[in-house]
Amino acid sequence: MINIQKIRADFPILSQKVNGKSLVYFDNAATSQKPQVVIDAEANYYKEINANIHRGVHTLSQLATDAYERSRLKIQQHINAKFSHEVLFTSGTTHGINLVANGFSSFLKPGDEVMVSALEHHSNIVPWQMLCEKTGAKLVVIPMNEIGELILSEYERLLSEKTKIVTVNHISNALGTINPIKLMINKAHKVGAAVLIDGAQAVPHLKPDVQELNCDFYVFSGHKICGPTGTGILYGKEEWLNKLPPYQGGGEMIATVTFEKTTYAELPHKFEAGTPNIAGGIVLGTAIDYLNEIGFENIAAYEHELLEYGTKQLLEIEGLKIYGTSSQKTSVISFTVEGIHPYDIGTIIDKLGIAVRTGHHCAQPIMDFYQIPGTLRASFAFYNTKEEIDALVVAIKKAQQMLT
Ligand SMILES: *Cc1c(COP(=O)(O)O)cnc(C)c1O
């Protein structure tokens, strides 16, 4: 069970006024708000143990290194990775995907295929397009249907020995659809393709088990799970991370350097060149502890309640249409209101203190599929309430009156 009063008290920003009105924050799929423990942990790091890691013999450096490595272990446990060196710190989902896409340029030849889905965020499309341009491989797209699900029969038809990697999101940021990734991973492995899962929208709502999924790579961002911006995780199976070439060269990723030859450090350091976001990496662990204390079963159950309530209330509004109506979805509602541009509604309800996303949500191909310029997107987190949804409905009706 969620104790909503207690939880809301953990998030200082939620009691703010915006434009003179109580903030209703429904842009959680873009970034989450941060609880006080996370804010404090960031400050305490700089107050108490700030030092560079993995380098010094001095006490602070060791304290910082220990805290950073403890956080890695925590995240390993959280996602159930087999080894802690399969857990790489990154600056976010985008960084993780680019690291893998860049590495695959050494494996691909013209005629090979890279498969993405119609539901992807731009950051899980563009790096693969760049890879295809570089290698002569072909980008193949798994199509979607009207309710925002991937068409699995087409997926199976498109898979072949030419497919070298399939890269798909666990949950769509624009529509909330939960993709059947376990099944998709199995099918890809049957033709010998690797699979990268973009888990950016999944980790706020569930605890992924990378061994159970048997994915080759799983990436996510810290800032969408109550952690700091500029943090993220790339999980990769040991055998893949050993095969992939390093992404960036620099300090910390080497074993020995001479002008004739450099040898690379062991995992995970091979992929962690330079001084990382040390505070961020440590505090990401704090954020994950915070969420685990609430419990992901509790989070998922409560958010599902918000999704059902929100869907029902929003559909009472005349002319409102929801995009993405799969039975398998998280607490994301993408919608339009007939005859009004999403941006105009977004602007008016912002004046009423309500934050939603308007636009294409970094997923233009989905908007093209529906032949719309964009949607309004209300994405709910475990700290939102039904009263806030009521406020959203009232605000949209007000905007509707003003604009029609
Ligand atoms: C947010 C998001 C990304 C990009 O994450 P960054 O933190 O901007 O790197 C990628 N994919 C999905 C599904 C997302 O929701």
The ligand as a MOL file (V3000), in Angstrom:
LIG
                    3D

  0  0  0     0  0            999 V3000
M  V30 BEGIN CTAB
M  V30 COUNTS 15 15 0 0 0
M  V30 BEGIN ATOM
M  V30 1 C 13.9250 9.3430 -21.8390 0
M  V30 2 C 14.0950 8.2330 -22.7870 0
M  V30 3 C 15.2800 8.0690 -23.5100 0
M  V30 4 C 16.4190 9.0460 -23.4280 0
M  V30 5 O 16.8900 9.1600 -22.1260 0
M  V30 6 P 17.9890 10.2870 -21.7780 0
M  V30 7 O 17.9310 10.3360 -20.2960 0
M  V30 8 O 17.5380 11.5430 -22.4270 0
M  V30 9 O 19.2880 9.7940 -22.3110 0
M  V30 10 C 15.3710 6.9910 -24.3480 0
M  V30 11 N 14.3730 6.1140 -24.4850 0
M  V30 12 C 13.2220 6.2240 -23.8070 0
M  V30 13 C 12.1550 5.2060 -23.9820 0
M  V30 14 C 13.0430 7.3010 -22.9490 0
M  V30 15 O 11.8910 7.4340 -22.2890 0
M  V30 END ATOM
M  V30 BEGIN BOND
M  V30 1 1 1 2
M  V30 2 1 2 3
M  V30 3 2 2 14
M  V30 4 1 3 4
M  V30 5 2 3 10
M  V30 6 1 4 5
M  V30 7 1 5 6
M  V30 8 2 6 7
M  V30 9 1 6 8
M  V30 10 1 6 9
M  V30 11 1 10 11
M  V30 12 2 11 12
M  V30 13 1 12 13
M  V30 14 1 12 14
M  V30 15 1 14 15
M  V30 END BOND
M  V30 END CTAB
M  END
